[in-house]
Amino acid sequence: MTATRTAPLPDIDAACRHLDRYGYCVFPELMPASEADWLARRFLQLHDDPACRPDIAGQRPYETLFGLMNREERVWPWASHPVPVAVAKHFLGPQARVAEVVSKPTWKDPHLPINLHVDSAHAFHGRAPDAPWLINTMWMVTDFTEANGATGIVPMSHHTRSNAAFDGIGYDSPLLKPVTGRRGTLFMWHAGMFHTSRPNRTDDIRVGLNIAYYPPWFNVYTEGGHQPVWPETYARMPQAMRDLCRSRKGRSRTEVYEHP
Ligand SMILES: O=C(O)CCC(=O)C(=O)O
């Protein structure tokens, strides 16, 4: 019998301390490159598929395709991967849930406007809460480089507890840090940290797999594009994935959202 070698788990506590302080953490090359390549190709096929059009927000050079849990089951192992789930539960508690899984390609266009924002904070009155309300993730399924549109972040800006976008700086600001990595790298952030998509100046398409973890107390109705997990999708999911999106099961948004 041959012994199987498993990669050691990264230092989750150190990553959580980093995220708490700086607003983000990075796990280099956690996903095999071959899987990242497969997912990048598959997402680009879906972005070209007319059947997916109703679930696509934005337009090229920057699109978001919602509802990926229903459209491609190979995203499930990454949404329920022990590393992001451990980080999410550290900040959001044991009932943390996956509210949405989306793909985000960036095509070449040096003129993409800056969009420095915080996530899911617009419904808070005054300042955002002290407790994190969303831990967001980006699996880099292509390399993320400074030139091809790696996400830009303002480290430590989550401490401002802002609930609104910020237009005070441009792409050339030294405060804006591009988060770069080889494909397969996982980047996680506190939703209150200012961040933006950045322009792709290369001929290659940058592709990210973005998975959002929320605590049970947060009303995800505020996010207009999020899609439910269809009952037939849910029926095929492994238990670990079901546990993370139990409250999302339904055919339409109206079935699963907590209306205000
Ligand atoms: O695609 C990116 O680099 C930015 C993602 C982003 O802004 C978001 O998920 O809120």
The ligand as a Gaussian input file, in Angstrom:
#p B3LYP/6-31G(d) Opt

LIG

0 1
 O      -12.894000      41.243000      -9.136000
 C      -12.205000      41.901000      -8.342000
 O      -10.987000      41.977000      -8.418000
 C      -12.902000      42.704000      -7.258000
 C      -14.018000      41.944000      -6.584000
 C      -14.916000      42.805000      -5.791000
 O      -14.861000      43.998000      -5.818000
 C      -15.925000      42.184000      -4.946000
 O      -16.081000      40.947000      -4.969000
 O      -16.615000      42.912000      -4.191000

